[in-house]
Amino acid sequence: MAVQRLDIHRRDRGERALVTLVGDIWPASAPLLRAALEQCLRDGMTAIDVDLTTVGSCDAKGLDVFLTASRHAGRVHACLHLHHPCAQITRLLAFTGSAPLLRDLLDTSAAGPSAGGTQTSGDRADASVVKDGIRLRRLTRRQVEGMSEDIADLAVAGPFMRDDFLRRLAVSARRPGFALLVAETTVLVGCVFGFPVTSVSRSEQGLQESVQRLTGCARFLLLTQVVAHQHPQRRDIGRRLQQRLLADERTELGLALLNPADRAGRAAYDSWGWRNHGEMVGLPGRGAPCVLTLFRGSGPSLPAPRAARPGRA
């Protein structure tokens, strides 16, 4: 089969670019594709949707162009997604573990109709969501590593020490089921990350049993969230991040552990609708953290804490 030329068509809507490709992606056409994607980033695009409907084939060099562009996009808080690939490209993405780049449908609220594509109402759980100029998107573990310093820049504005926060983020990222969402405008304005608590260790078994007694839920996510203090929509950003992560993970309950002396943190959690059950003794580390819980959406109301001693769980 003869190798076709590659034609590249670009259409911008605000800070989002739709790049439609026609032809084949091979070594001869890869440099042209690389230049087009890098130009999108230089022009300040925060989201790049690549429509592959009319691409017949792609080799390893073409895939490397997409992976490199995705890494570069992550460094400037942008994202790149591939849409409507042929069977050969789908197999290539799956074989190389690059499937997270793939999105079946464009986000119609942000990008509008795609060229040569169709729209449905079913949104994938991990697709980017844009509302009021703030985009929520999920990061892979590799992307988390690349953005950890930027996330820490938000954390140091709050009660966390930078090194301690980076350590806790790295430890959390190694946990099974770890998930992290970021909120962005043209810059990073917030994140939430967490992982499901299991009863593998004695301390986690004790935590799980105590939370189940308090809430009736044995399955929950231990969450950490950081939101830019100066942002005027700080309260809404935190709430949307928390609810989106709980929804994505199909979990009804979020749990947070907070230093009782952290008054700013307590005020933030109060504004997000979390319930403070008081301090819990017997957990690893110094002191007894406050246990806070948040149900997803319009979940069941919490029963009163069972505590023989006020402020203890």
Backbone as a ProteinNet text record, in pm:
[ID]
protein_1_A
[PRIMARY]
MAVQRLDIHRRDRGERALVTLVGDIWPASAPLLRAALEQCLRDGMTAIDVDLTTVGSCDAKGLDVFLTASRHAGRVHACLHLHHPCAQITRLLAFTGSAPLLRDLLDTSAAGPSAGGTQTSGDRADASVVKDGIRLRRLTRRQVEGMSEDIADLAVAGPFMRDDFLRRLAVSARRPGFALLVAETTVLVGCVFGFPVTSVSRSEQGLQESVQRLTGCARFLLLTQVVAHQHPQRRDIGRRLQQRLLADERTELGLALLNPADRAGRAAYDSWGWRNHGEMVGLPGRGAPCVLTLFRGSGPSLPAPRAARPGRA
[TERTIARY]
85.5	0	88.3	57.6	137.4	114.7	222.5	214.4	160.1	55.4	-3.2	70.7	50.4	100.9	15.4	64	-11.3	-49.7	-180	-231.1	-279	-250.6	-283.9	-371.9	-488.1	-582.1	-606.2	-600.5	-616.2	-728	-809.8	-916.4	-912.8	-906.1	-897.4	-1031.2	-1061.3	-1174.5	-1126.2	-1104.1	-1046.9	-908.7	-888.4	-758.6	-754.5	-848.3	-854	-834.8	-750.7	-722.1	-770.4	-839.8	-876.9	-786.2	-703.8	-609.1	-659.5	-697.8	-748.8	-639.5	-609.4	-503.5	-564.9	-506.8	-552.2	-429.9	-425.6	-313.1	-251.1	-117.9	-44.1	63.2	90.7	195.1	313.6	418.3	538.1	660	781.4	900.9	908.7	864.5	874.4	777.3	662.8	562.6	565.4	638.3	643	694.9	801.1	848.7	742.9	662.5	556.5	452.3	417.1	319.7	375.5	502.4	565.3	562.2	595.9	597.9	458.2	355.8	218.7	172.7	203.5	160.9	237.7	365.8	444.9	398.6	355	305.1	178.2	94.6	-26.3	11.3	114.1	156.6	217.6	295.9	354.8	248	134.9	24.8	-63.4	-29.2	-102.3	-223.7	-236	-348.9	-335.3	-441.8	-438.4	-496.5	-557.6	-608	-593.1	-538.8	-519	-590.7	-693	-766.7	-721.3	-669.6	-620.4	-720.5	-783.8	-884.1	-812.6	-817.7	-748.2	-843.7	-963.8	-1064.9	-1013.5	-939.1	-893.4	-745	-689.7	-550.5	-551.9	-479	-480.7	-386.8	-272.5	-174.3	-75.9	-8.3	90.3	197.7	324.3	433.2	484.9	592.3	647.2	695.8	751.6	798.2	680.7	570.7	452.7	399.3	399.9	355.8	446.9	576.6	670.7	641.1	596.2	558.3	443.4	343	229	270.7	354.9	397.7	480.8	570.3	652.7	567.2	472	383.7	298.9	257.7	179.4	260.9	388	475.5	498.4	524	545.2	418.7	303.7	177.6	160.1	192.2	178.8	263.4	379.3	469	411.6	324	264.6	116.2	78.1	-59.7	-160.8	-119.6	-210.9	-230.3	-313.1	-336	-353.8	-324	-337.7	-415.8	-518.9	-599.9	-612.1	-616.8	-634.9	-777.3	-838	-977.6	-993.7	-1083.7	-1126.5	-1010	-922.4	-812.6	-861.6	-786.2	-816.5	-770.8	-802.2	-769.8	-618.8	-538.3	-392.6	-337.3	-385.9	-337.2	-385.6	-507.9	-559.8	-473.8	-436.6	-349.2	-213.4	-159.7	-29.2	-35.2	-140.6	-155.8	-167.4	-246.6	-265.2	-135.3	-63.2	60	166.9	172	275	230.2	106.7	57.9	24.7	-4	-31.5	-180	-263.8	-408.9	-466.7	-409.1	-467.7	-471.5	-390	-397.1	-526.9	-590.7	-706.9	-834	-915.4	-1048.7	-1144.4	-1250.8	-1343.5	-1418.6	-1449	-1530.9	-1470	-1492.8	-1451.7	-1545.1	-1495.1	-1578	-1656.1	-1785.6	-1862.7	-1879	-1873.4	-1892.7	-1775.8	-1658.7	-1540.5	-1492.7	-1507.1	-1446.4	-1546	-1673.9	-1770.1	-1764.6	-1839.4	-1843.2	-1707.9	-1674.3	-1546.4	-1564.6	-1455.6	-1459.7	-1466.3	-1572.5	-1583.2	-1619.5	-1662.3	-1693.6	-1838.4	-1881.7	-2016.6	-2010.8	-2120.7	-2127.6	-2230.9	-2207	-2307.4	-2306.1	-2402.2	-2412.2	-2329.1	-2264.7	-2190	-2049.7	-2018.6	-1884.3	-1805.4	-1680.2	-1594.2	-1562.5	-1544.3	-1521.6	-1391.3	-1291.6	-1161.6	-1142.3	-1248.3	-1235.6	-1224.7	-1158.9	-1149.3	-1286.2	-1315.8	-1441.5	-1410.6	-1470.5	-1446.2	-1574.2	-1567.1	-1682	-1632.2	-1695.1	-1659.2	-1510.5	-1452.8	-1311.7	-1215.9	-1266.5	-1181.4	-1194.5	-1082.6	-1083	-1037.8	-1111.4	-1071.1	-1020.6	-906.7	-857.4	-778.2	-777.6	-708.9	-568	-472.5	-334	-293.5	-207.4	-144.7	-34.1	18.8	127.9	249	276	389.7	366.5	245.7	214.1	221.8	181.8	192.1	337.9	428.3	570.6	617	571.9	614.6	557.4	442.9	377.7	385.4	459.9	461.8	512.5	610.9	662.8	558.4	482.9	377.1	266.6	233.7	132.7	181.9	310	367.7	366.2	377.8	371.9	238	131.7	2.8	1.7	63.1	56.1	127.5	239.1	315.4	242.2	139.4	60	-32.8	-48	-133.3	-50.1	-105.3	-38.4	66.7	93.1	184.9	326.4	424.7	563.3	589.1	666.4	684.8	742.3	851.8	915.1	823.1	752.8	661	548.4	498.4	390.9	438.6	556.1	608.5	629.2	674.4	693.5	560	459.7	329.2	265.6	287	234.6	300.8	433.8	506.5	463.7	446.9	402.7	261.6	172.9	34.9	29.7	115.1	112	148.9	215.8	252.3	143.5	38.6	-67.5	-158.1	-205.4	-302.4	-428.4	-476.2	-597.7	-577.5	-450.6	-423.3	-484.1	-543.3	-600.5	-579.7	-554.2	-531.5	-598.4	-671.3	-732.4	-673.2	-658.2	-614.6	-722.7	-725.5	-811.5	-720.7	-749.1	-662.8	-744.2	-686.6	-731.3	-620.5	-545.7	-420.7	-306.3	-333.8	-235.9	-306.4	-227.5	-282.6	-346.5	-472.7	-541.4	-587.6	-570.2	-610.9	-587.7	-586.6	-578	-638.9	-677.6	-721.2	-666.6	-615	-568.3	-605.3	-610.2	-647.4	-633.6	-662.5	-654.8	-749.8	-798.4	-888.5	-811.4	-872.1	-811.6	-854.6	-756.5	-783.1	-750.2	-777.6	-751.1	-625.9	-527.4	-406.3	-324.5	-299.3	-220.5	-312.5	-254.9	-334.4	-389.9	-308	-354.7	-470.2	-459.6	-567.1	-691.5	-672	-787.4	-863.1	-785.5	-849.3	-920.5	-858.7	-921.3	-1048.9	-1042.1	-1158.7	-1273.9	-1243.5	-1348.6	-1410.5	-1327.3	-1379.2	-1468.2	-1424.2	-1504.1	-1635.2	-1629.9	-1753	-1851.2	-1800.6	-1889	-1950.8	-1870	-1917.5	-2017.1	-1995.1	-2069.8	-2151.8	-2121.4	-2188.2	-2123.9	-2014.7	-1944.6	-1810.5	-1785.9	-1657.9	-1559.6	-1611.3	-1524.4	-1521.6	-1402.5	-1390.5	-1253.6	-1239.4	-1112.3	-1052.9	-923.9	-851.9	-803.7	-855.2	-833	-742.9	-667.5	-591.4	-622.2	-650.9	-679.1	-604.6	-567.1	-495.7	-559.3	-594.7	-657	-588.3	-568.9	-504.5	-582.5	-518.4	-587	-641.3	-571.8	-611.1	-719.8	-758	-854.4	-993.7	-1068.7	-1202.2	-1302.6	-1278.2	-1369.4	-1312.4	-1230	-1162.4	-1259.3	-1368.9	-1462.7	-1522.6	-1564.2	-1626.8	-1526.1	-1400.9	-1298.2	-1276.7	-1261.5	-1240.9	-1357.7	-1478.9	-1597.6	-1606.4	-1582	-1591.7	-1484.7	-1363.8	-1257.6	-1294	-1338.7	-1370.8	-1484.6	-1592.3	-1707.4	-1675.5	-1593.7	-1557.6	-1474	-1378.5	-1294.6	-1377.2	-1465.9	-1551	-1639.6	-1692.1	-1776.7	-1696.7	-1576	-1492.2	-1458	-1434.5	-1395	-1515.4	-1635.4	-1759	-1757	-1717.8	-1708.3	-1800.7	-1877.2	-1973.7	-1910.6	-1796.7	-1743.9	-1598.7	-1568	-1431.2	-1391.6	-1265.1	-1214.7	-1090	-1076.4	-956.5	-912.5	-781.1	-723.3	-650.9	-682.5	-634	-577.4	-467.4	-409.9	-509.1	-543.7	-642.8	-605.1	-472.8	-428.4	-438.8	-472.3	-478.3	-612.8	-622.5	-749.1	-787.7	-688.1	-719.1	-772.9	-710.9	-758.2	-899.5	-928	-1061.7	-1165.8	-1130.8	-1224.7	-1251.8	-1145.3	-1162.7	-1253.7	-1228.6	-1311.6	-1456.5	-1475.6	-1611.6	-1682.6	-1610.8	-1672.2	-1706.7	-1637.8	-1665.6	-1772.3	-1822	-1929.9	-1886.4	-1758	-1710.9	-1761.2	-1774.3	-1814.8	-1695.7	-1673.6	-1562.2	-1611.5	-1552.2	-1590.9	-1500.7	-1409.5	-1319.3	-1191.2	-1109.4	-977.8	-987.3	-897.1	-892.2	-755	-753.2	-628.5	-592.7	-464.6	-420	-368.6	-363.9	-310.5	-160.5	-86.1	57.6	86.3	202	241.8	218.5	254.5	245.3	107.3	54.2	-73.7	-190.7	-308.7	-432.8	-504.3	-509.9	-570.9	-722.1	-779.7	-924.9	-969.9	-1079.4	-1136.2	-1250.8	-1242.2	-1346.5	-1401.4	-1531.4	-1594.6	-1682.4	-1696.4	-1778.6	-1844.9	-1977.7	-2048.8	-2058.2	-2057.3	-2067.7	-2208.3	-2217	-2344.3	-2445.4	-2564.3	-2671.9	-2684.2	-2569.8	-2567.7	-2640	-2650.7	-2723.6	-2659	-2741	-2686.3	-2612.6	-2514	-2429.5	-2498	-2482.8	-2532.4	-2442.2	-2492.4	-2411.7	-2295.9	-2175.2	-2060.4	-2086.8	-2037.5	-2045.4	-1918.2	-1925.4	-1803.8	-1837.1	-1770.6	-1790	-1726.6	-1616.6	-1548	-1563	-1614	-1633.5	-1503	-1514.2	-1395.3	-1306.5	-1347.9	-1269.5	-1350	-1280.3	-1349.9	-1291
-120.4	0	124.4	216.8	338.4	427.8	491.6	582	716.7	763.9	891.1	1006.1	1124.7	1245.4	1275.4	1364.2	1402.7	1549	1575.6	1711.8	1742.7	1864.5	1905.2	2028.8	2020.2	2132	2165.6	2292.8	2335.5	2438	2421.2	2516.3	2546.7	2674.1	2715.2	2767.2	2734.3	2793.2	2832.3	2961.2	3006.6	2949.1	2879	2819.1	2670.6	2626.2	2485.7	2475.5	2381.8	2363	2225.6	2221.8	2096.1	2077.4	1973.2	1944	1820.2	1836.6	1725.9	1681.2	1552.4	1496.2	1412.9	1422.1	1345.6	1282.1	1147.8	1079.7	977.2	958.1	861.3	931.6	878.7	935.2	839.5	878.7	797.6	886.5	831.8	913.9	1040.9	1036.4	1155.1	1264.7	1226.3	1326.5	1359.6	1281.8	1305.4	1444.9	1495.8	1630.5	1738.8	1725.4	1823	1818.9	1698.3	1683.7	1740.3	1710.5	1761.1	1914.7	1976	2122.6	2180.4	2114.1	2165.2	2159.5	2049.7	2036.1	2131.7	2148.3	2241.3	2384.9	2416.2	2550.7	2578	2476.3	2492.8	2534.3	2471.7	2505.9	2645	2679.4	2813.9	2920.6	2886.5	2982.1	2989.7	2914.8	2923	2833.5	2733.1	2641.2	2555.1	2544.6	2463.3	2324.1	2300.2	2167.1	2147.6	2032.3	2000	1869	1873.4	1754.2	1717.4	1595.8	1549.8	1449.7	1486.6	1401.9	1311	1178.4	1080	1005.3	1057.6	987	950.4	1040.1	1018.7	988.1	930.2	882.5	732.1	685.9	543.3	459.5	518.2	440.3	534.1	478.9	555.8	459.4	500	412.5	459.9	396.1	427.5	571.4	624.8	764	861	829.1	912.9	907.8	787.6	774.9	854.3	852.3	929	1078.9	1126	1266.8	1298.6	1210.9	1234	1228.1	1130.4	1117.3	1237.5	1282	1398.5	1523.3	1542	1658.3	1653.3	1533.3	1519.6	1558.3	1517.3	1555.2	1705.4	1763.9	1908.8	1983.4	1931.2	1995.1	1990.6	1876.2	1864.5	1964.6	1997.8	2091.7	2233.2	2264.8	2399	2392.4	2284.1	2267.5	2260.9	2201.8	2178.2	2027.2	1985.9	1843	1815.5	1692	1648	1517.2	1507.6	1387.6	1345.8	1215	1159.7	1106.1	1127.4	1088.8	1010	910.8	836	771.7	694.3	630	507.8	470.1	346.5	227.6	105.2	-15.3	-29	5.8	-8.6	83.6	208.4	302.6	261.1	210.2	163.3	50.1	-43.4	-154	-102.1	-4.1	53.2	120.9	195.8	261.4	159.3	54.1	-47.7	-123.8	-158.1	-236.6	-159.2	-28	54.9	114.6	83.6	138.5	286.3	335.7	478.6	508.2	412.4	429.7	551.3	598.8	718.9	841.8	842.6	954.4	953.2	836.2	819.5	867.5	942.9	979.9	949.2	875	834.9	952.7	1052	1164.4	1294.9	1400	1532.3	1585.6	1672.9	1739.3	1850.2	1826.8	1921	2055.8	2058.9	2186.9	2279.7	2223.1	2307.1	2320.3	2213.1	2214.2	2229	2202.3	2210.2	2085.5	2080.2	1962.8	1933.3	1807.6	1768	1749.1	1761.7	1742.7	1594.7	1554.7	1415.8	1322.8	1372.1	1286	1302.6	1219.6	1227.8	1250.5	1296.4	1325.1	1235.7	1195.2	1128.1	1191.4	1153.6	1213.8	1141.6	1030	953.5	1005.4	1067	1117.4	1013.4	993.3	903.4	967.6	882.4	934.5	1011	975.1	1039.3	1152.7	1196.9	1306.6	1439.4	1535.9	1668.6	1734.4	1808.9	1880.6	2028.2	2114.7	2257.5	2326.7	2410.7	2486.7	2616.8	2727.6	2859.7	2889.2	2843.4	2869.8	2784.4	2687.9	2600.6	2458.2	2397.6	2262	2164.5	2055.5	1946.4	1832.2	1777.8	1662.7	1571.8	1445.4	1343.4	1323.6	1306.4	1285.9	1140.3	1093.3	963.7	978.1	865.6	872.3	944.8	921.9	990.1	1140.3	1180.2	1323	1384	1307	1355.9	1384.7	1295.8	1318.2	1447	1471.2	1590.6	1719.4	1711.5	1832.7	1844.9	1756.1	1756.4	1889.4	1949.7	2077.6	2187.9	2186.8	2286.6	2267.6	2141.7	2114.2	2159.6	2137	2180.1	2332.2	2403.2	2549.7	2596.7	2521.3	2553.7	2516.9	2403.5	2352.2	2442.6	2504.4	2584.6	2712.2	2748.5	2865	2833.5	2705.4	2662.6	2617.7	2525	2484.7	2376.9	2334.7	2224	2273.4	2202.3	2227.4	2159.4	2225.6	2176	2034.4	2010.1	1877.7	1769.9	1800.6	1703	1672.9	1777.3	1756.3	1669.9	1699.3	1620.8	1475.2	1454.1	1316.8	1244.5	1310.7	1246.7	1220.6	1313.1	1292.5	1171.3	1159.8	1047.8	915	913.3	790.5	753.8	852.8	826	773	826.8	787.1	641.1	580.7	439.7	347	402.7	320.6	266.4	142	89.3	174.8	202.3	281.2	430.9	476	619.7	693.2	809.4	892.4	1038.7	1121.9	1264	1344.2	1447.1	1541.6	1679.6	1756.4	1894.9	1985.9	2107.5	2213.6	2320.2	2365.2	2459.2	2567.9	2685.4	2789.7	2797.3	2905.1	2905.8	2861.2	2848.4	2798.4	2697.8	2625.9	2530.6	2605.2	2570.2	2639	2542.9	2413.1	2321.2	2177.4	2089.4	1946.2	1870.7	1748.3	1657.1	1519.6	1448.6	1313.2	1224.2	1095.5	1003.2	859.8	769	625.7	554.7	437.1	363.3	306	311.8	255.5	109.9	22.4	-120.4	-159	-282.6	-329.3	-416.6	-386.9	-469	-451.8	-327.2	-302.3	-285.9	-300.1	-288.5	-147.1	-45.1	92.8	122.8	75.1	100.1	18.7	-99.9	-176.7	-103.1	-44.9	33.2	155.4	222.9	339.4	298.8	189.1	142.9	107	38.3	0	122.4	221.1	341.3	420.8	434.5	509.2	437	305.2	230.6	249.6	255.4	279.6	419.5	516	653.6	678	614.5	650.5	537.2	414.1	300.2	256.9	322.6	288.8	223	107.3	39.5	73	129.2	163	313.9	371.1	515.9	551	674.2	726.4	821.2	805.8	901.6	1013	1133.5	1243.1	1351.4	1413.6	1535.2	1634.6	1758.2	1859	1988.9	2053.5	2180.4	2273.5	2393.9	2490.4	2625.2	2696.1	2827.1	2920.7	2973.6	3054.8	3184.8	3240.4	3370.8	3362.6	3241.8	3231.9	3265.1	3351.4	3392.2	3278	3170	3056	2940	2972.5	2869.9	2765.5	2811.4	2717.2	2624	2678	2596.6	2500.6	2544.1	2458	2335	2357.2	2245.2	2148.3	2200.3	2114.1	2032.4	2097.7	2025.8	1917.9	1946.9	1847	1725.3	1749.8	1639.6	1554	1617.7	1542.7	1468.1	1529.7	1463.1	1338.4	1346	1229.8	1117.7	1151	1048.6	984	1064.8	1010.6	922	966.7	887	752.2	750.9	627.1	547.2	597.5	530.3	500.3	599.8	588.7	690.6	646.9	735.1	827.2	787.5	859.7	898.9	1024.9	1072.6	1097.4	1069.2	1086.9	1174.1	1263	1345.8	1343.9	1345.3	1351.8	1485.2	1562	1699	1724.6	1798	1840.2	1929.6	1897.5	1978.7	2125.8	2155.3	2294	2372.2	2304.4	2369	2439.3	2561.5	2635	2672.7	2711.5	2747.9	2626.8	2510.9	2390.1	2353.9	2366.7	2336.1	2428.6	2556.9	2651.8	2614.2	2570	2531	2409	2308.3	2188.5	2220.5	2309.4	2350.3	2412.2	2495.8	2562.2	2463.3	2348.6	2246.6	2147.5	2161.9	2075.3	1948.7	1941.4	1822.8	1825.1	1706.7	1695.8	1653.3	1726.1	1700.3	1610.8	1491.7	1396	1403.6	1496.8	1506	1427.1	1418.8	1355.7	1204.3	1136	990.1	946.4	871.3	824	688.8	652	519.9	510.4	622.7	619.6	649.2	603.3	630.4	779.4	818.7	958.8	1026.8	1153.4	1230.2	1291.2	1286	1349.2	1264.8	1318.9	1252.9	1341.7	1301.1	1388	1391.9	1502.1	1511.7	1430.1	1359.9	1281.2	1359.5	1384.2	1457.3	1368.7	1375.6	1292	1376.7	1327.9	1395.5	1290.1	1289.6	1199.8	1260	1171.9	1215.8	1263.1	1378.2	1429.4	1444.6	1393.4	1402.3	1270.6	1217.4	1090.4	1098.7	986	983.4	1072.8	1131	1216.4	1131.5	1190.3	1117.6	1101.5	983.7	969.4	1041.4	1068.3	1135.6	1046.5	1102.4	1022.5	951.2	826.9	753.5	779.7	857.5	894.9	907.2	824.4	833.5	960.2	1001.6	1123.5	1223.6	1341.7	1440.4	1469.4	1476.8	1509.9	1393	1270.2	1151.4	1054.8	983.2	884.9	748.5
0	0	0	-87.5	-98.5	22.6	67.9	181.3	133.9	199.2	161.3	227.3	175	238	360.6	445.4	565.3	554.8	553.7	556.2	697.7	742.8	879.5	875	938.3	944.6	1091.2	1124.6	1263.7	1274.7	1380.1	1410	1559.7	1594	1734.4	1783.5	1909.5	1979.8	2118.3	2136.4	2262.6	2280.9	2392.2	2421.8	2386.4	2304.1	2263.3	2112.7	2069.2	1926.9	1882.4	1769.8	1705.8	1584.9	1587.7	1480	1406.6	1280.8	1200.1	1103.6	1105.8	1021.7	910	790.3	674.6	608.9	603	540.8	633.3	621.2	702.1	783.2	902.2	988	985.7	913.1	897	919.7	915.5	942	859.6	735.5	650.5	693.5	750.1	788.1	936.7	1017.1	1161.7	1198.3	1132.6	1168.2	1146.5	1041.1	1014	1125.8	1169.9	1278.9	1408.9	1435.8	1558.4	1561.6	1448.7	1441.5	1463.7	1409.3	1423.8	1568.9	1639	1778.2	1869.2	1843.4	1924.7	1901.6	1779.8	1752.2	1832.1	1849.3	1931.9	2073.2	2130	2265.5	2270.4	2169.5	2166.4	2154.3	2091.9	2077.3	2201.3	2305	2430.6	2440.7	2353.9	2362.4	2488.6	2566.1	2687.9	2666.4	2551.7	2517	2366.6	2327.1	2186.1	2157.7	2073.9	2032.3	1892.1	1876.6	1747.2	1690	1579.9	1514	1413.7	1440.8	1357.1	1264.4	1245	1165.8	1027.6	964.3	826.3	819.2	926.8	925.7	905.7	803	771	853.8	896.8	972.1	1041.2	1141.8	1219.2	1266.4	1256	1302.1	1437.3	1484.6	1616.5	1625.5	1517.7	1520.6	1535.3	1469.6	1485.4	1627.6	1687.1	1825.8	1918.2	1891.7	1973.6	1965.9	1850.8	1838.6	1933.9	1937.7	2027	2174.3	2209.7	2348.7	2392.5	2304.6	2337.2	2352.3	2260.1	2268.4	2395.7	2434.9	2557.5	2679.9	2684.2	2796.7	2799.4	2684.8	2678.6	2720.1	2680.3	2718.8	2870.4	2931.7	3075.9	3151.7	3097.7	3165.8	3170.6	3076.8	3074.8	3110.5	3179.9	3229.3	3114.5	3003.3	2891.8	2877.5	2782.8	2761.9	2613.3	2575	2436.8	2436.6	2350.2	2340.5	2194.6	2172	2038.5	2026.4	1910.3	1889.5	1760.1	1762	1643.7	1566.5	1632.9	1559.9	1483.7	1382.4	1311.2	1396.7	1349.5	1427	1447.2	1345.6	1358.1	1465.2	1473	1573.5	1712.1	1719.4	1847.9	1902.3	1815.1	1859.1	1902.6	1829.7	1864.1	2000.7	2027.1	2156.8	2269.1	2245.7	2348.4	2373.6	2268.2	2281.8	2356.9	2339.3	2403.5	2535.5	2579.2	2705	2697.9	2578.2	2558.6	2545.5	2580.5	2563.9	2634.9	2751.4	2813.6	2723.5	2617.5	2523.4	2443.4	2437.8	2351.8	2419.6	2348.3	2392	2277.5	2304.9	2199.2	2140.8	2225.4	2180.9	2225.7	2148.6	2190.1	2296.5	2383.1	2483.4	2413.6	2387.2	2307	2374.1	2507.8	2575.7	2555.8	2521.5	2508.9	2366.1	2285.7	2154.4	2040.6	2064.6	1956.7	1871.1	1759.8	1675.3	1614.7	1604.2	1544.1	1395.4	1324.8	1181.4	1150	1082	1042	1154.4	1271	1383.6	1423.8	1517.6	1569.3	1717.8	1775.7	1917.7	1982.8	2106.8	2187.3	2323.3	2407.4	2539.8	2642.9	2609	2708.4	2724.4	2834.1	2860.2	2935.8	2898.6	2974	3107.6	3210.5	3345.4	3354.6	3268.8	3281.9	3181.9	3113.7	3018.5	3092.2	3027.8	3087.3	3088.2	3192.5	3204.9	3224.9	3142.3	3149.6	3191.7	3294.5	3342.5	3402.3	3362.5	3414.5	3397.1	3286.6	3260.6	3340.4	3418.3	3499.8	3447.4	3411.2	3358.2	3465.9	3480.9	3568.7	3482.1	3515.4	3440.7	3533.7	3497.9	3576.6	3522.3	3611.4	3571.9	3591.3	3503	3523.8	3628.1	3676.4	3773.7	3715.4	3587.1	3523.4	3517.8	3486.6	3483.8	3623.3	3724.8	3862.9	3897.2	3858.4	3883.2	3816.8	3694.5	3623.4	3679.2	3747.7	3798.7	3950.5	4017.1	4163.5	4220.3	4156.2	4206.2	4193.6	4083.3	4065.8	4169.5	4197.4	4299.4	4436	4462.8	4590.5	4603	4490.9	4496.6	4554.3	4526.2	4587.1	4735.3	4767	4904	5002.9	4962.8	5058.9	5095.9	5018.7	5056.3	5172.6	5201.3	5311.1	5429.1	5509.3	5633.1	5614.8	5492.7	5471.6	5443.9	5496.2	5459.8	5325.8	5239.9	5103.5	5098.4	5167.7	5161.6	5214.7	5321.5	5378.7	5281	5214.4	5118.2	5001.6	4947.6	4835.9	4875.9	4999.2	5046.6	5054.5	5111.1	5123.9	4988	4893.8	4758.8	4693.6	4707.3	4646.9	4708.5	4839.8	4907.1	4863.1	4856.2	4815	4672.4	4584.1	4443.4	4423.5	4521.1	4510.1	4563.3	4619.3	4675.1	4564.5	4578.7	4481.5	4480.3	4359.8	4346.1	4355.8	4361.9	4370.7	4251.3	4277.2	4171.2	4207.1	4105.9	4127.9	4017.6	4057.1	3964.6	3987.6	3880.2	3892.7	3836.2	3887.2	3834.4	3776.6	3654.8	3585.1	3518.7	3510.9	3419.4	3315.4	3311.9	3235.9	3325.8	3455.2	3552.2	3641.5	3719.2	3814.1	3930.8	3964.6	4074.4	4183.1	4163.9	4269.5	4230.1	4328.4	4302.6	4419.4	4392.8	4497.1	4461.1	4559.8	4533.9	4651.3	4623.9	4729.3	4685.1	4777.2	4750.5	4846.6	4806.9	4896.3	5015.1	5131.8	5252.7	5264.7	5284.2	5302.2	5445.5	5480	5616.5	5622.1	5534.2	5529.7	5656.8	5696.8	5817.3	5938	6056.7	6179.3	6193.1	6161	6176.2	6081.1	5956.6	5860.8	5895.3	5951.4	5994.1	6105	6198.3	6303.6	6249.4	6150.8	6089.1	6017.1	5942.2	5867.1	5960.4	6070.5	6165.1	6231.6	6266.5	6331.2	6236.3	6111.2	6013.2	5984.8	5979.8	5956.5	6071.3	6195.6	6308.6	6302.3	6254.6	6249	6136.5	6022.8	5901.6	5842.6	5878.9	5817.1	5687.4	5644.6	5519.8	5550.9	5489.7	5508.3	5396.9	5286.5	5172.9	5156.8	5152.5	5139.6	5084.2	5038.5	4988.9	5091.6	5117.8	5200.7	5109.2	5127.4	5033.6	5091.7	5002.6	5032.6	4921.8	4956.4	4854.7	4882.3	4775.8	4783.2	4681.1	4722.3	4632.4	4650.3	4539.3	4544.5	4637.3	4739.1	4839.5	4780.8	4681.7	4630.9	4525	4480.9	4372.4	4422	4347.8	4395.3	4399.7	4323.8	4325.1	4407.1	4505.1	4584.8	4640.2	4699.8	4761.4	4657.9	4542.2	4438.7	4376.9	4359	4300.9	4388.8	4519.3	4610	4608	4611.8	4612.2	4484.1	4369.8	4243.1	4230.5	4276.1	4272	4356.4	4478.6	4568.9	4513.9	4470.1	4421.8	4291.8	4206.9	4081	4107.7	4201.1	4229	4291.8	4384.9	4444.5	4338.4	4246.2	4139.3	4045.7	4007.3	3917.4	3977.5	4108.9	4176.1	4225.4	4197.9	4240.1	4389.8	4464.9	4610.2	4675	4773.4	4838.2	4941.5	4998.8	5114.1	5095.3	5128.4	5133.7	5277.9	5310.6	5446	5441.9	5537.9	5551	5696.7	5717.9	5852.1	5863.8	5965.6	5976.6	6115	6118.1	6245.9	6318.9	6443.9	6516.3	6528.5	6521.3	6533.8	6402.9	6295.3	6163.8	6147.2	6196.5	6191.6	6049.5	5967.9	5828.6	5753	5776.9	5711.7	5754.5	5884.6	5934.1	5871.2	5855.9	5793.6	5648.4	5577.8	5437.9	5426.5	5509.7	5505.5	5541.9	5638.8	5675.6	5555.5	5479.7	5364.5	5254.4	5251.6	5150.8	5195.7	5318.1	5363.5	5433.7	5474.8	5545.7	5689.8	5749.2	5889	5974	6081.9	6172.7	6286.7	6297.9	6402.1	6525.1	6526.9	6640.7	6619.5	6722.4	6713.4	6726.4	6655.2	6659.7	6710.4	6817.1	6874.6	6814.4	6827.2	6785.1	6643.8	6568.8	6433.5	6435.7	6332.6	6328.6	6322.8	6370.3	6366.7	6499.9	6504.2	6627.9	6642.5	6762	6788.5	6742.2	6759.2	6719.5	6618.8	6491.2	6389.3	6401.5	6355.1	6343.3	6221.8	6235.8	6127.5	6065.2	5934.6	5862.8	5752.3	5729.7	5628.4	5537.1	5412.1	5312.4	5225.5	5218.4	5129.9	4990.1	4890.7	4751.9	4720.8	4654.3	4606.5	4717.8	4694.7	4794	4868.7	4914.9	4985.6	5117.5	5188.8	5315.8	5418.7	5505.9	5611.5	5712.6	5775.6	5868.5	6003	6065.7	6201.1	6298.1	6415.7	6517.4	6558.2	6580.8	6620.9	6752.6	6760	6884.9	6962.5	7062.4	7135.4	7283.3	7362.7	7506.9	7560.5	7494.3	7532.1	7419.4	7443	7337.2	7264.1	7131	7050.6	7022.6	7057.7	7030.1	6945.2	6852.5	6770.3	6798.5
[MASK]
+++++++++++++++++++++++++++++++++++++++++++++++++++++++++++++++++++++++++++++++++++++++++++++++++++++++++++++++++++++++++++++++++++++++++++++++++++++++++++++++++++++++++++++++++++++++++++++++++++++++++++++++++++++++++++++++++++++++++++++++++++++++++++++++++++++++++++++++++++++++++++++++++++++++++++++++++++++++++

